[in-house]
């Protein structure tokens, strides 16, 4: 019998003895139930053990971190939140408390399997799935996805720096023309001012156009293309879209494109780049990872952002536009 089960049996025995102490002697019941009489009297003074009290305290912190992540963090990332906040519990304890209290992270979608395609004739595959780089602005990846609204599709193009996994440029538009990808990479160029940066994409017509190649040439970008129909050649960009749809969109349909655009902007600029822990980066956000590479910059403690205070303000439902809650930040 495990220690946990045995402890539960002993507490049940103590509760039985307390309920029947007026019918039978405590000494006799302790002998029959094989529990210590001294332990029973100690239990009367403190029915909830120190460990149970500590579990209850940790559970409040776990719930706060879980809610602050909008339900996407599992035990490993919640554990990192607690450790950064100064707690010394183990990862297995966090996992147990989350499991016992039905705190489950959101799961991703089932992925589609693709066959190996042919290389592009126009632009070679220079990346060759080398997704780990050691310097910023060395390699970018870009891709397009679509978001459903009741007004029609909203197309989203993003540009990611593989060094920190940060979204350095993005653009959204009702149409999927060449301007969509040019606006996204233009934002990245203005923010980062690259020199000799490789930018990898799939074989979409937007990335094979003459306008795209002329833009890359004039802004010191070296284009690279995946093989035809092979999403694994651009797996990091695909992974970001999977996270966006799993963690924020969640198969819903937005009321209009403006609500979708605002929600995507908040996810990218406020949550993903600044706050969301990334397993590839050792459990920190892209901006924290980049700041750690620059000496002298301070990273805001996570306790001030999540654990120690209420940070919600006026929150609206991104799919209907209706207000959900209006809470000013307070300790």
Residue, then its C-alpha position, 0 to 999 in steps of 0.5 A: x500500500x502506498x504512503x498516500x493511500x495509507x495516509x488517506x486510510x488513517x484520516x478516514x479512520x480518525x474521522x470514523x472514531x470522531x463520529x462514533x466516540x460517544x458510542x465506543x471508547x476511543x482506545x478500543x476503536x484505535x485498536x480495532x482500526x489499527x491506528x495510533x491513539x496519540x495520532x488521533x488526538x493530534x489529528x483532532x488539533x490539526x485535521x488538515x496536515x501541513x502538506x495539505x495546507x501547502x498543497x492548497x497554497x500552491x494550488x492557488x498560485x498554479x491556478x493564477x499562472x494557468x489562468x494568466x496563460x489563458x489555459x495553454x500552459x501545462x505542468x512544465x511551464x506552470x512549474x517555470x512560472x512558480x520557480x521564477x516567482x520564488x517557489x521551490x516545489x517540484x515539477x511532479x508536485x505541480x503535475x499532480x495538483x493540476x491533474x487532481x484539479x482538472x487543470x489541463x492544457x489545450x491540445x493541438x490539432x491533428x496534423x496532415x502528413x505530406x509527401x516529399x515534393x520537388x525543389x523550386x526551380x526559381x529559388x533553391x532551398x537554402x535553409x535545409x531545415x537548419x532551424x537553430x541559429x546563433x545570431x539574430x537576423x541571420x534567418x527569417x521564415x515566413x508563411x501565410x494562414x487564414x482566419x474565418x470571420x462572418x465577413x469572410x476570410x482574413x489572411x495573415x502573413x508573418x515573418x519570424x526570426x529563428x534566433x529568438x522565434x520572435x514575430x518581427x513582422x506581420x500583416x493581415x488582409x481580406x485578400x491573399x495577394x502579393x501585398x500581404x506578404x510584402x507588407x509583413x516583410x516590410x514591417x520586419x525590415x523596418x524593425x530589424x534593418x537586416x543585412x544578408x538575412x536569409x528569408x525562407x518561405x513555401x512555394x506560394x505564388x506570392x513568394x515566387x513573384x517578381x515583386x517579391x524577388x525585387x523586394x528581397x534584392x533591394x533590402x539585402x534579403x536572400x530568398x529561400x524556398x521549401x520543396x513543393x508540398x512539404x510543410x516540414x521544410x517550413x515547420x517553425x512557421x507552421x508551428x506558430x500558426x498551430x499555436x495561434x489557432x490552438x491557443x487563441x482562435x480555438x476553431x471559433x468564427x469571429x464576428x467581423x475582420x476587425x475583431x479578428x485583427x485586434x485579437x491576432x495583434x494582441x496575441x502576437x505583440x502582447x502575449x506571444x512575443x512578450x510573455x509566452x514561454x517557449x520550450x525551444x528558448x529554455x522556457x522564456x519568451x522571445x523578447x526575454x530571450x533577446x534581452x538576455x543576449x544584451x547585457x544591462x537590460x532588465x527583464x520584468x519579474x514574472x511574479x509582478x506580472x502574474x502571481x502577485x496581482x490581478x492584471x485583467x482590465x476591460x476584456x471583450x469577447x473577440x468573437x462577438x465584441x461583447x464585454x466580458x469583465x472590467x477589472x482594474x489592476x490591483x494587488 
